[in-house]
């Protein structure tokens, strides 16, 4: 779980091709309902990471959920504007809606990665 979170954080600073490669690595070859459930779990985890980044921007490190990743989160939070984090949080909410509406999981997650 922490490994996936670390990969997500690293992908935020990469170009689009590298972000899509991370997505392929994380999502794997899952298909059907398995892929949808896996994608929903990823989006939820990513939302929690975004929450942590927002908390760090608001100087609330004691509330960070992913304490083992605090150094990586802090480093990433320093590079981001809070407006970008909120935009990315909205993209994650939209991806979750897409997944619940039966959109192809890979397409929903690619949309998120492109928006980052």
Phi, psi and omega in degrees: 000312179294327178297318177295321179295318179297318178297320178297314180298319179295324183292337182297332181263010184254168177284172187299320180296318179292323178296320180291327175296319177299318179299315179299318179295318183285318183283328179070211184252022180297146179226164175063216182297328178298316179295319180296314179296319179296318179294319177298320178296317178299314181297318178298316178298318180293324176297320179295323177293320177297320177302315179298318179297319178295317178299320178294321177296332180266013178059047179234055184297335180292343181264358182295131182285321184264067183303323178297340180257015187304319180296314179294319179296317180297316178300316180291320181298326179295333182273348187251150170269150180297328179296323177293318180298319178293323177295317179293324177297320178295321178296323178292320177298318179296319178298320178297319176298316179301316181296320178292334179270013174072029173285148178308126183303319180297318179295319180297316180287325176297321178300318178296312183296326178292323180290340178283000000 
